[in-house]
Structure formats: C-alpha cells, structure tokens
C-alpha cells in the first residue's frame, strides 16, 4: 500500500499514523529532497531523517529511510532507477530484514 504526502517534512507524521494503525509490519519512507539555494534543504532533510527514526523508536514498527538527498535532479534519478543502485529497493530490503530481526527478538 502506498500513501503520498505533500513533501518530505510530512513523512514522519504519516509514517507514525501508519505505524499506530497496527496494519503494517514495517514502513518504507521514500522521498527526495533536492538542494536549492537556501538552507531550507538542510532543515527539511534533518526533520525528515530525525522524524522517521523517531517513529520507529516510539512505535516499535520498523521505519526505514529511503529519502534521497541530492544536489540535482539527475543525482536523484540515478539513485531511483531500477537496478542495484536503487535506494528505495535498499530501504525495502532493510524493512524486511528488520521485521525478521524483531520477530526473532520477541
């Protein structure tokens, strides 16, 4: 199941609501923040990464980080095309592994 949010800043809140719903074993947070001419990139990247991590810690539901931070559109595309360098794929694999780890710890 996929849910879209307006931007990377909003990912942690949506992830937390998904985790609290009890419907998901793991959540893969995917997005992209592309550097602009202001410090806005730094603020949004920090909020997204800290918030995503906090959701997993608070809820016990694995939330993996698939939010790209890139300097250009081209960098973001290179990290999201099908193949071994696809960062969303890596985040999904990490989510599956965390589900296995947590089940083993219970």
MOQUIBEL-V789959 format. One record per residue. N is the residue number from 1. PSI is psi as a letter, one per 40 degrees, with the letter a starting at -180 (* if undefined). D_FIRST is the distance of its C-alpha to the first C-alpha in Angstrom with 2 decimals. Layout:
BEGIN
N,PSI,D_FIRST  N,PSI,D_FIRST
END
This chain:
BEGIN
1,h,0.00  2,h,3.79  3,h,6.84  4,i,10.27  5,i,13.44  6,d,17.01  7,i,18.00  8,d,18.09  9,d,20.19  10,e,17.48  11,d,14.89  12,d,16.62  13,d,16.63  14,d,12.95  15,d,12.38  16,d,15.11  17,d,13.88  18,d,10.54  19,d,12.96  20,e,15.40  21,d,13.24  22,e,13.71  23,e,10.38  24,h,9.45  25,d,12.02  26,i,11.37  27,h,9.87  28,h,10.43  29,h,12.01  30,h,12.74  31,a,15.36  32,h,18.98  33,h,22.27  34,h,25.24  35,h,28.70  36,a,30.89  37,e,34.47  38,i,34.06  39,e,32.98  40,d,29.81  41,d,27.90  42,d,29.17  43,d,28.28  44,d,24.69  45,d,24.14  46,d,25.79  47,d,23.88  48,d,20.47  49,d,21.53  50,d,23.37  51,d,20.81  52,d,17.96  53,d,20.48  54,d,21.67  55,d,18.38  56,d,18.31  57,d,22.01  58,d,21.97  59,e,19.18  60,e,19.56  61,h,15.86  62,h,15.70  63,h,14.43  64,i,15.26  65,h,16.77  66,f,15.74  67,h,17.51  68,i,20.23  69,h,23.62  70,i,25.80  71,d,29.16  72,i,28.46  73,d,25.93  74,d,27.24  75,d,26.47  76,d,22.85  77,d,22.54  78,d,24.38  79,e,21.92  80,e,18.84  81,i,20.22  82,i,19.47  83,a,21.75  84,e,22.95  85,e,22.91  86,h,19.23  87,d,18.39  88,d,14.59  89,d,15.27  90,d,17.63  91,d,15.30  92,d,12.80  93,d,16.00  94,d,17.24  95,d,14.28  96,d,14.96  97,d,18.62  98,d,18.43  99,d,16.84  100,d,19.81  101,d,22.25  102,d,21.41  103,d,21.59  104,d,24.92  105,e,26.17  106,*,25.63
END
